């Protein structure tokens, strides 16, 4: 679980962007948005074991995905007054 929790995909994406000679501002923006997009997925990881025990794997997965999408929408609305636009 420790290895799976590492942001390997995000790190590889940033290295790839650097290799493609993307501007530092674009890489920084990617990192910033990755942070904001990860936050709404965290409750899903807490709820998934409980959901799986009650509804089975596939329903837990779909319900968790719905929770993540709902959390992202709520976060987008909450951050908008602070000038942070996720969409």
C-alpha positions as CSV (number, residue, x, y, z in Angstrom):
1,X,0.0,0.0,0.0
2,X,2.9,2.3,0.7
3,X,4.3,2.0,-2.8
4,X,0.8,2.4,-4.3
5,X,0.3,5.6,-2.4
6,X,3.3,7.3,-3.9
7,X,2.4,9.7,-6.6
8,X,4.5,7.8,-9.2
9,X,2.2,8.7,-12.2
10,X,2.3,12.4,-11.3
11,X,6.1,12.3,-10.9
12,X,6.6,10.5,-14.2
13,X,4.3,13.0,-15.9
14,X,6.4,15.9,-14.5
15,X,9.6,14.3,-15.6
16,X,8.1,13.7,-19.1
17,X,7.0,17.3,-19.3
18,X,10.5,18.4,-18.4
19,X,12.0,16.0,-21.0
20,X,9.7,17.6,-23.6
21,X,11.1,21.0,-22.5
22,X,7.7,22.3,-21.3
23,X,7.9,25.7,-19.5
24,X,8.5,25.5,-15.8
25,X,5.2,27.4,-15.3
26,X,3.3,24.6,-17.0
27,X,4.9,21.9,-14.9
28,X,4.1,23.9,-11.7
29,X,0.5,24.4,-12.8
30,X,0.2,20.6,-13.4
31,X,1.5,19.9,-9.8
32,X,-0.8,22.5,-8.4
33,X,-3.9,21.1,-10.1
34,X,-2.8,17.5,-9.2
35,X,-3.0,18.6,-5.5
36,X,-6.5,20.0,-5.8
37,X,-7.8,17.0,-7.8
38,X,-6.4,14.5,-5.3
39,X,-8.2,16.0,-2.3
40,X,-11.7,15.0,-3.4
41,X,-10.6,11.4,-3.9
42,X,-9.4,10.8,-0.4
43,X,-12.8,10.2,1.2
44,X,-13.4,7.5,-1.4
45,X,-10.4,5.6,0.0
46,X,-11.7,5.8,3.5
47,X,-15.2,4.7,2.5
48,X,-14.3,2.0,0.1
49,X,-13.7,-0.8,2.6
50,X,-17.0,-0.1,4.3
51,X,-18.8,0.1,0.9
52,X,-17.2,-3.1,-0.3
53,X,-18.3,-5.0,2.8
54,X,-21.9,-3.9,2.2
55,X,-22.3,-3.7,-1.5
56,X,-19.5,-5.7,-3.1
57,X,-16.5,-4.6,-5.1
58,X,-18.1,-3.2,-8.2
59,X,-20.8,-1.2,-6.5
60,X,-18.2,0.1,-4.0
61,X,-16.0,1.2,-6.9
62,X,-18.9,3.0,-8.7
63,X,-20.1,4.6,-5.5
64,X,-16.6,5.7,-4.7
65,X,-16.2,7.2,-8.1
66,X,-19.5,9.1,-7.6
67,X,-18.2,10.3,-4.3
68,X,-15.0,11.5,-5.9
69,X,-16.9,13.3,-8.7
70,X,-19.3,14.9,-6.2
71,X,-16.4,15.9,-4.0
72,X,-14.6,17.5,-7.0
73,X,-17.7,19.5,-7.9
74,X,-18.1,20.7,-4.3
75,X,-14.4,21.6,-4.1
76,X,-14.7,23.5,-7.3
77,X,-17.6,25.6,-6.0
78,X,-15.9,26.1,-2.7
79,X,-12.6,27.3,-4.2
80,X,-14.1,29.6,-6.8
81,X,-14.5,32.6,-4.4
82,X,-10.7,32.3,-3.8
83,X,-9.9,32.6,-7.5
84,X,-9.1,29.0,-8.0
85,X,-10.9,27.5,-11.0
86,X,-10.7,23.8,-11.4
87,X,-12.7,23.7,-14.6
